[in-house]
Amino acid sequence: MNRLKIFSLLWLFFLLPPTTPTSSPFLTLNQLSISGLDLKNIRLFLLESSEHQTEISWSISRLGAEEQFDDVTINDIYCHRAIFTIDSVTCKQGHGTLSALGWYETEFDFSYRLQRLGAR
């Protein structure tokens, strides 16, 4: 069921009409739980959409694991520009804050590329 939710959300990005950037989110979710992960305050902002790709900006105020890592959370996660194409999802510039046990906190930058197996 969780895979169906994720697939449906990703498919939505390809169905969005071409548009110009806005300052208000086109999708907001207060809470979402997927495979043991708890995400809070998810906000998606549409930057650009065309036939071949969709570009969004996203943020999540809190990401935590339900069971194994109760004392570890990732807060204020965002990606300035995530690019969705038919074969991949890419974030080139992301940022977040990791908190552990209520006394340790550090900021981090990240990037990712998820690609369909066999795609180039």
VMD Tcl script that builds the backbone (N, CA, C; Angstrom):
set m [mol new atoms 360]
animate dup $m
set s [atomselect $m all]
$s set {name element resname resid chain x y z} {
  {N N MET 1 A 0.813 -1.193 0.000}
  {CA C MET 1 A 0.000 0.000 0.000}
  {C C MET 1 A 0.859 1.260 0.000}
  {N N ASN 2 A 1.960 1.263 0.762}
  {CA C ASN 2 A 2.821 2.436 0.806}
  {C C ASN 2 A 3.456 2.720 -0.549}
  {N N ARG 3 A 3.825 1.686 -1.269}
  {CA C ARG 3 A 4.402 1.882 -2.603}
  {C C ARG 3 A 3.387 2.502 -3.539}
  {N N LEU 4 A 2.129 2.126 -3.401}
  {CA C LEU 4 A 1.074 2.701 -4.218}
  {C C LEU 4 A 0.925 4.189 -3.933}
  {N N LYS 5 A 1.010 4.593 -2.665}
  {CA C LYS 5 A 0.919 6.009 -2.302}
  {C C LYS 5 A 2.073 6.796 -2.908}
  {N N ILE 6 A 3.284 6.266 -2.792}
  {CA C ILE 6 A 4.456 6.953 -3.326}
  {C C ILE 6 A 4.359 7.052 -4.847}
  {N N PHE 7 A 4.001 5.967 -5.517}
  {CA C PHE 7 A 3.863 5.977 -6.967}
  {C C PHE 7 A 2.814 6.990 -7.401}
  {N N SER 8 A 1.690 7.060 -6.689}
  {CA C SER 8 A 0.619 8.009 -7.026}
  {C C SER 8 A 1.094 9.443 -6.890}
  {N N LEU 9 A 1.852 9.726 -5.835}
  {CA C LEU 9 A 2.368 11.071 -5.628}
  {C C LEU 9 A 3.348 11.449 -6.730}
  {N N LEU 10 A 4.250 10.548 -7.086}
  {CA C LEU 10 A 5.210 10.827 -8.155}
  {C C LEU 10 A 4.511 11.006 -9.497}
  {N N TRP 11 A 3.498 10.202 -9.762}
  {CA C TRP 11 A 2.758 10.304 -11.015}
  {C C TRP 11 A 2.057 11.662 -11.113}
  {N N LEU 12 A 1.588 12.197 -9.978}
  {CA C LEU 12 A 0.951 13.504 -9.938}
  {C C LEU 12 A 1.866 14.574 -10.501}
  {N N PHE 13 A 3.173 14.501 -10.222}
  {CA C PHE 13 A 4.102 15.517 -10.702}
  {C C PHE 13 A 4.124 15.597 -12.225}
  {N N PHE 14 A 3.952 14.477 -12.906}
  {CA C PHE 14 A 3.990 14.464 -14.360}
  {C C PHE 14 A 2.678 14.940 -14.977}
  {N N LEU 15 A 1.595 14.931 -14.224}
  {CA C LEU 15 A 0.295 15.351 -14.737}
  {C C LEU 15 A 0.030 16.837 -14.522}
  {N N LEU 16 A 0.897 17.506 -13.770}
  {CA C LEU 16 A 0.684 18.930 -13.500}
  {C C LEU 16 A 0.862 19.739 -14.772}
  {N N PRO 17 A 0.013 20.736 -14.994}
  {CA C PRO 17 A 0.151 21.567 -16.187}
  {C C PRO 17 A 1.343 22.499 -16.072}
  {N N PRO 18 A 1.879 22.954 -17.213}
  {CA C PRO 18 A 2.961 23.941 -17.159}
  {C C PRO 18 A 2.491 25.173 -16.387}
  {N N THR 19 A 3.374 25.714 -15.585}
  {CA C THR 19 A 3.000 26.842 -14.742}
  {C C THR 19 A 4.226 27.665 -14.392}
  {N N THR 20 A 4.013 28.767 -13.700}
  {CA C THR 20 A 5.117 29.598 -13.231}
  {C C THR 20 A 5.283 29.390 -11.741}
  {N N PRO 21 A 6.460 29.692 -11.200}
  {CA C PRO 21 A 6.688 29.487 -9.763}
  {C C PRO 21 A 5.715 30.293 -8.909}
  {N N THR 22 A 5.312 29.717 -7.801}
  {CA C THR 22 A 4.432 30.407 -6.864}
  {C C THR 22 A 5.069 30.370 -5.482}
  {N N SER 23 A 4.608 31.254 -4.601}
  {CA C SER 23 A 5.154 31.281 -3.256}
  {C C SER 23 A 4.336 30.425 -2.295}
  {N N SER 24 A 3.228 29.885 -2.750}
  {CA C SER 24 A 2.430 29.016 -1.884}
  {C C SER 24 A 2.544 27.576 -2.375}
  {N N PRO 25 A 2.523 26.609 -1.457}
  {CA C PRO 25 A 2.692 25.206 -1.858}
  {C C PRO 25 A 1.485 24.697 -2.644}
  {N N PHE 26 A 1.742 23.791 -3.599}
  {CA C PHE 26 A 0.630 23.177 -4.321}
  {C C PHE 26 A 0.156 21.924 -3.600}
  {N N LEU 27 A 0.962 21.427 -2.654}
  {CA C LEU 27 A 0.557 20.265 -1.868}
  {C C LEU 27 A 1.162 20.389 -0.475}
  {N N THR 28 A 0.315 20.212 0.551}
  {CA C THR 28 A 0.759 20.221 1.936}
  {C C THR 28 A 0.175 19.011 2.637}
  {N N LEU 29 A 1.028 18.250 3.314}
  {CA C LEU 29 A 0.594 17.100 4.103}
  {C C LEU 29 A 1.060 17.312 5.531}
  {N N ASN 30 A 0.137 17.250 6.490}
  {CA C ASN 30 A 0.508 17.452 7.891}
  {C C ASN 30 A 1.348 16.305 8.428}
  {N N GLN 31 A 1.005 15.072 8.032}
  {CA C GLN 31 A 1.748 13.909 8.518}
  {C C GLN 31 A 1.622 12.779 7.518}
  {N N LEU 32 A 2.717 12.029 7.353}
  {CA C LEU 32 A 2.737 10.880 6.466}
  {C C LEU 32 A 3.665 9.836 7.072}
  {N N SER 33 A 3.205 8.601 7.177}
  {CA C SER 33 A 4.034 7.502 7.678}
  {C C SER 33 A 4.236 6.500 6.554}
  {N N ILE 34 A 5.509 6.210 6.256}
  {CA C ILE 34 A 5.858 5.273 5.189}
  {C C ILE 34 A 6.955 4.355 5.694}
  {N N SER 35 A 6.699 3.069 5.698}
  {CA C SER 35 A 7.699 2.050 6.039}
  {C C SER 35 A 8.471 2.378 7.319}
  {N N GLY 36 A 7.776 2.768 8.368}
  {CA C GLY 36 A 8.415 3.034 9.646}
  {C C GLY 36 A 8.974 4.438 9.809}
  {N N LEU 37 A 8.862 5.269 8.774}
  {CA C LEU 37 A 9.317 6.655 8.864}
  {C C LEU 37 A 8.113 7.561 9.070}
  {N N ASP 38 A 8.260 8.545 9.942}
  {CA C ASP 38 A 7.196 9.490 10.244}
  {C C ASP 38 A 7.625 10.865 9.749}
  {N N LEU 39 A 6.917 11.412 8.754}
  {CA C LEU 39 A 7.234 12.714 8.182}
  {C C LEU 39 A 6.150 13.702 8.591}
  {N N LYS 40 A 6.551 14.921 8.979}
  {CA C LYS 40 A 5.591 15.937 9.409}
  {C C LYS 40 A 5.768 17.218 8.613}
  {N N ASN 41 A 4.647 17.855 8.339}
  {CA C ASN 41 A 4.605 19.147 7.650}
  {C C ASN 41 A 5.372 19.133 6.327}
  {N N ILE 42 A 4.896 18.324 5.401}
  {CA C ILE 42 A 5.496 18.214 4.070}
  {C C ILE 42 A 4.883 19.299 3.186}
  {N N ARG 43 A 5.724 20.057 2.518}
  {CA C ARG 43 A 5.244 21.118 1.638}
  {C C ARG 43 A 5.963 21.017 0.303}
  {N N LEU 44 A 5.199 21.017 -0.787}
  {CA C LEU 44 A 5.762 20.942 -2.128}
  {C C LEU 44 A 5.395 22.211 -2.898}
  {N N PHE 45 A 6.389 22.824 -3.522}
  {CA C PHE 45 A 6.203 24.038 -4.310}
  {C C PHE 45 A 6.567 23.728 -5.757}
  {N N LEU 46 A 5.677 23.989 -6.679}
  {CA C LEU 46 A 5.943 23.751 -8.092}
  {C C LEU 46 A 6.780 24.892 -8.649}
  {N N LEU 47 A 7.912 24.561 -9.269}
  {CA C LEU 47 A 8.774 25.568 -9.887}
  {C C LEU 47 A 8.530 25.643 -11.381}
  {N N GLU 48 A 8.471 24.475 -12.033}
  {CA C GLU 48 A 8.285 24.439 -13.475}
  {C C GLU 48 A 7.839 23.044 -13.888}
  {N N SER 49 A 6.993 22.983 -14.908}
  {CA C SER 49 A 6.536 21.693 -15.405}
  {C C SER 49 A 6.478 21.743 -16.926}
  {N N SER 50 A 6.949 20.666 -17.552}
  {CA C SER 50 A 6.887 20.559 -19.010}
  {C C SER 50 A 6.555 19.118 -19.367}
  {N N GLU 51 A 6.587 18.817 -20.639}
  {CA C GLU 51 A 6.298 17.444 -21.084}
  {C C GLU 51 A 7.318 16.446 -20.562}
  {N N HIS 52 A 8.576 16.869 -20.414}
  {CA C HIS 52 A 9.658 15.940 -20.114}
  {C C HIS 52 A 10.103 15.916 -18.656}
  {N N GLN 53 A 9.835 16.984 -17.908}
  {CA C GLN 53 A 10.251 16.998 -16.516}
  {C C GLN 53 A 9.422 17.983 -15.702}
  {N N THR 54 A 9.437 17.756 -14.399}
  {CA C THR 54 A 8.777 18.639 -13.443}
  {C C THR 54 A 9.802 19.016 -12.389}
  {N N GLU 55 A 9.868 20.293 -12.046}
  {CA C GLU 55 A 10.798 20.761 -11.033}
  {C C GLU 55 A 10.004 21.306 -9.857}
  {N N ILE 56 A 10.363 20.847 -8.658}
  {CA C ILE 56 A 9.690 21.305 -7.447}
  {C C ILE 56 A 10.726 21.685 -6.401}
  {N N SER 57 A 10.270 22.377 -5.393}
  {CA C SER 57 A 11.039 22.625 -4.181}
  {C C SER 57 A 10.225 21.968 -3.072}
  {N N TRP 58 A 10.869 21.291 -2.113}
  {CA C TRP 58 A 10.110 20.635 -1.054}
  {C C TRP 58 A 10.760 20.849 0.295}
  {N N SER 59 A 9.927 20.738 1.339}
  {CA C SER 59 A 10.451 20.817 2.699}
  {C C SER 59 A 9.667 19.873 3.604}
  {N N ILE 60 A 10.329 19.379 4.626}
  {CA C ILE 60 A 9.729 18.528 5.657}
  {C C ILE 60 A 10.234 19.069 6.988}
  {N N SER 61 A 9.317 19.371 7.924}
  {CA C SER 61 A 9.772 19.960 9.177}
  {C C SER 61 A 10.377 18.922 10.122}
  {N N ARG 62 A 9.950 17.654 10.010}
  {CA C ARG 62 A 10.491 16.627 10.917}
  {C C ARG 62 A 10.403 15.259 10.271}
  {N N LEU 63 A 11.489 14.494 10.373}
  {CA C LEU 63 A 11.542 13.114 9.897}
  {C C LEU 63 A 12.075 12.270 11.041}
  {N N GLY 64 A 11.311 11.278 11.456}
  {CA C GLY 64 A 11.738 10.391 12.531}
  {C C GLY 64 A 11.367 8.958 12.215}
  {N N ALA 65 A 12.041 8.034 12.854}
  {CA C ALA 65 A 11.732 6.612 12.707}
  {C C ALA 65 A 10.857 6.199 13.879}
  {N N GLU 66 A 9.823 5.450 13.604}
  {CA C GLU 66 A 8.849 5.093 14.628}
  {C C GLU 66 A 9.406 4.173 15.712}
  {N N GLU 67 A 10.294 3.258 15.374}
  {CA C GLU 67 A 10.695 2.252 16.348}
  {C C GLU 67 A 12.145 2.349 16.786}
  {N N GLN 68 A 13.085 2.155 15.877}
  {CA C GLN 68 A 14.478 1.955 16.255}
  {C C GLN 68 A 15.204 3.223 16.686}
  {N N PHE 69 A 14.844 4.369 16.167}
  {CA C PHE 69 A 15.592 5.592 16.437}
  {C C PHE 69 A 14.695 6.663 17.049}
  {N N ASP 70 A 14.057 6.350 18.161}
  {CA C ASP 70 A 13.148 7.295 18.801}
  {C C ASP 70 A 13.836 8.596 19.190}
  {N N ASP 71 A 15.111 8.530 19.548}
  {CA C ASP 71 A 15.822 9.715 20.021}
  {C C ASP 71 A 16.567 10.456 18.923}
  {N N VAL 72 A 16.451 10.000 17.672}
  {CA C VAL 72 A 17.126 10.648 16.556}
  {C C VAL 72 A 16.071 11.192 15.603}
  {N N THR 73 A 16.155 12.480 15.284}
  {CA C THR 73 A 15.245 13.088 14.316}
  {C C THR 73 A 16.042 13.942 13.342}
  {N N ILE 74 A 15.485 14.118 12.179}
  {CA C ILE 74 A 16.038 15.041 11.194}
  {C C ILE 74 A 14.991 16.130 11.025}
  {N N ASN 75 A 15.394 17.370 11.238}
  {CA C ASN 75 A 14.470 18.499 11.224}
  {C C ASN 75 A 14.804 19.471 10.096}
  {N N ASP 76 A 13.794 20.216 9.686}
  {CA C ASP 76 A 13.953 21.295 8.704}
  {C C ASP 76 A 14.718 20.834 7.465}
  {N N ILE 77 A 14.236 19.771 6.846}
  {CA C ILE 77 A 14.857 19.220 5.643}
  {C C ILE 77 A 14.249 19.921 4.439}
  {N N TYR 78 A 15.073 20.304 3.492}
  {CA C TYR 78 A 14.515 20.872 2.278}
  {C C TYR 78 A 15.435 20.630 1.093}
  {N N CYS 79 A 14.836 20.667 -0.068}
  {CA C CYS 79 A 15.555 20.564 -1.335}
  {C C CYS 79 A 15.154 21.782 -2.160}
  {N N HIS 80 A 16.134 22.580 -2.562}
  {CA C HIS 80 A 15.835 23.796 -3.319}
  {C C HIS 80 A 15.227 23.502 -4.678}
  {N N ARG 81 A 15.684 22.444 -5.327}
  {CA C ARG 81 A 15.179 22.135 -6.660}
  {C C ARG 81 A 15.299 20.634 -6.893}
  {N N ALA 82 A 14.156 19.941 -6.847}
  {CA C ALA 82 A 14.113 18.509 -7.160}
  {C C ALA 82 A 13.570 18.370 -8.576}
  {N N ILE 83 A 14.226 17.579 -9.384}
  {CA C ILE 83 A 13.850 17.424 -10.790}
  {C C ILE 83 A 13.346 16.005 -11.013}
  {N N PHE 84 A 12.111 15.893 -11.485}
  {CA C PHE 84 A 11.481 14.614 -11.797}
  {C C PHE 84 A 11.434 14.460 -13.304}
  {N N THR 85 A 11.998 13.338 -13.804}
  {CA C THR 85 A 11.866 12.992 -15.216}
  {C C THR 85 A 11.239 11.606 -15.278}
  {N N ILE 86 A 11.071 11.097 -16.473}
  {CA C ILE 86 A 10.461 9.778 -16.617}
  {C C ILE 86 A 11.310 8.704 -15.953}
  {N N ASP 87 A 12.641 8.843 -15.989}
  {CA C ASP 87 A 13.548 7.815 -15.490}
  {C C ASP 87 A 14.171 8.091 -14.131}
  {N N SER 88 A 14.080 9.342 -13.609}
  {CA C SER 88 A 14.822 9.636 -12.393}
  {C C SER 88 A 14.211 10.779 -11.577}
  {N N VAL 89 A 14.674 10.864 -10.331}
  {CA C VAL 89 A 14.367 11.976 -9.439}
  {C C VAL 89 A 15.713 12.443 -8.884}
  {N N THR 90 A 15.995 13.744 -8.986}
  {CA C THR 90 A 17.282 14.277 -8.580}
  {C C THR 90 A 17.096 15.498 -7.686}
  {N N CYS 91 A 17.861 15.570 -6.610}
  {CA C CYS 91 A 17.963 16.774 -5.785}
  {C C CYS 91 A 19.432 17.132 -5.722}
  {N N LYS 92 A 19.800 18.294 -6.242}
  {CA C LYS 92 A 21.204 18.688 -6.275}
  {C C LYS 92 A 21.629 19.495 -5.061}
  {N N GLN 93 A 20.679 20.121 -4.361}
  {CA C GLN 93 A 21.056 20.984 -3.251}
  {C C GLN 93 A 20.036 20.860 -2.118}
  {N N GLY 94 A 20.313 19.983 -1.154}
  {CA C GLY 94 A 19.438 19.793 -0.007}
  {C C GLY 94 A 20.139 20.158 1.287}
  {N N HIS 95 A 19.351 20.363 2.345}
  {CA C HIS 95 A 19.911 20.756 3.636}
  {C C HIS 95 A 18.999 20.235 4.747}
  {N N GLY 96 A 19.558 19.942 5.907}
  {CA C GLY 96 A 18.765 19.480 7.042}
  {C C GLY 96 A 19.532 19.605 8.346}
  {N N THR 97 A 18.862 19.283 9.443}
  {CA C THR 97 A 19.462 19.307 10.772}
  {C C THR 97 A 19.199 17.970 11.449}
  {N N LEU 98 A 20.232 17.329 11.982}
  {CA C LEU 98 A 20.119 16.060 12.681}
  {C C LEU 98 A 20.202 16.321 14.181}
  {N N SER 99 A 19.226 15.788 14.930}
  {CA C SER 99 A 19.230 15.906 16.395}
  {C C SER 99 A 19.254 14.506 16.986}
  {N N ALA 100 A 20.089 14.302 18.007}
  {CA C ALA 100 A 20.195 12.991 18.651}
  {C C ALA 100 A 20.156 13.141 20.164}
  {N N LEU 101 A 19.278 12.377 20.787}
  {CA C LEU 101 A 19.175 12.299 22.237}
  {C C LEU 101 A 18.902 13.643 22.915}
  {N N GLY 102 A 18.470 14.637 22.168}
  {CA C GLY 102 A 18.135 15.925 22.746}
  {C C GLY 102 A 19.323 16.795 23.127}
  {N N TRP 103 A 20.545 16.324 22.920}
  {CA C TRP 103 A 21.700 17.128 23.305}
  {C C TRP 103 A 22.708 17.324 22.180}
  {N N TYR 104 A 22.589 16.572 21.091}
  {CA C TYR 104 A 23.512 16.721 19.970}
  {C C TYR 104 A 22.726 17.189 18.751}
  {N N GLU 105 A 23.254 18.202 18.058}
  {CA C GLU 105 A 22.595 18.691 16.849}
  {C C GLU 105 A 23.653 19.125 15.852}
  {N N THR 106 A 23.457 18.772 14.590}
  {CA C THR 106 A 24.384 19.175 13.536}
  {C C THR 106 A 23.590 19.418 12.252}
  {N N GLU 107 A 24.082 20.312 11.429}
  {CA C GLU 107 A 23.474 20.576 10.129}
  {C C GLU 107 A 24.229 19.792 9.065}
  {N N PHE 108 A 23.525 19.454 7.977}
  {CA C PHE 108 A 24.169 18.713 6.891}
  {C C PHE 108 A 23.567 19.118 5.558}
  {N N ASP 109 A 24.357 18.957 4.512}
  {CA C ASP 109 A 23.921 19.155 3.138}
  {C C ASP 109 A 23.833 17.783 2.478}
  {N N PHE 110 A 22.967 17.652 1.496}
  {CA C PHE 110 A 22.842 16.375 0.805}
  {C C PHE 110 A 22.404 16.588 -0.636}
  {N N SER 111 A 22.587 15.556 -1.417}
  {CA C SER 111 A 22.050 15.481 -2.778}
  {C C SER 111 A 21.709 14.022 -3.023}
  {N N TYR 112 A 20.840 13.768 -3.993}
  {CA C TYR 112 A 20.514 12.389 -4.335}
  {C C TYR 112 A 20.042 12.295 -5.773}
  {N N ARG 113 A 20.139 11.101 -6.290}
  {CA C ARG 113 A 19.593 10.785 -7.615}
  {C C ARG 113 A 19.031 9.374 -7.535}
  {N N LEU 114 A 17.745 9.253 -7.721}
  {CA C LEU 114 A 17.081 7.958 -7.794}
  {C C LEU 114 A 16.785 7.699 -9.259}
  {N N GLN 115 A 17.249 6.560 -9.740}
  {CA C GLN 115 A 17.101 6.266 -11.161}
  {C C GLN 115 A 16.523 4.878 -11.353}
  {N N ARG 116 A 15.643 4.758 -12.316}
  {CA C ARG 116 A 15.043 3.466 -12.651}
  {C C ARG 116 A 16.151 2.529 -13.128}
  {N N LEU 117 A 16.105 1.298 -12.685}
  {CA C LEU 117 A 17.106 0.310 -13.086}
  {C C LEU 117 A 17.128 0.181 -14.605}
  {N N GLY 118 A 18.312 0.185 -15.165}
  {CA C GLY 118 A 18.461 0.050 -16.610}
  {C C GLY 118 A 18.417 1.378 -17.351}
  {N N ALA 119 A 18.051 2.482 -16.685}
  {CA C ALA 119 A 18.006 3.797 -17.339}
  {C C ALA 119 A 19.383 4.443 -17.285}
  {N N ARG 120 A 19.626 5.348 -18.188}
  {CA C ARG 120 A 20.918 6.068 -18.212}
  {C C ARG 120 A 20.709 7.521 -17.956}
}
mol reanalyze $m
mol bondsrecalc $m
mol representation Tube
mol addrep $m
